[in-house]
Amino acid sequence: MVVIRLARSGSKKRPFYNIVAADSRNRRDGRFIERIGYYNPVASGNAQGLVVNTERLSHWQGHGAQLSDTVARLVKQAAKAAA
């Protein structure tokens, strides 16, 4: 099953997450199919904290991909900010 989830990167105490479509059997930070966006929880100043390609997100959901709980919350937050 394809799942849309966060893959952690960045250095110690400076997290940065890629929002990826990946096979659920792969490791969290392992191989993924496509990068859909990113989330930077420590963004400061003019830096964007959350970027999601909604077109690709809806494409993957149309093909049966499931959102993780955290990604679902972030997508809802992004939609609210865009409106």
Phi, psi and omega in degrees: 000142177271134180232142177259117187214179179267139173242119186280139172215189184094175184267178180300132181064009176227070186291151175213130185241134170265136174268116188232154169262122184218159173291136185295341181278346180278159179296161181304312183258013184274211184295141177224165183274311184207143175271125185258336180177196177211163179223124179242098184289344181249027179296138179227157179068228182272000182293140178281134181272332185216125176227126180228130175275096186294331179296313179289328177297314179292328176300311182292323177294325176294335178264012173097009180288143179257142177272141172287164182300316182293318179294322177299319178295317180293321179295319177297320178295319179294320179294322179293320180291326180287332182278000000 
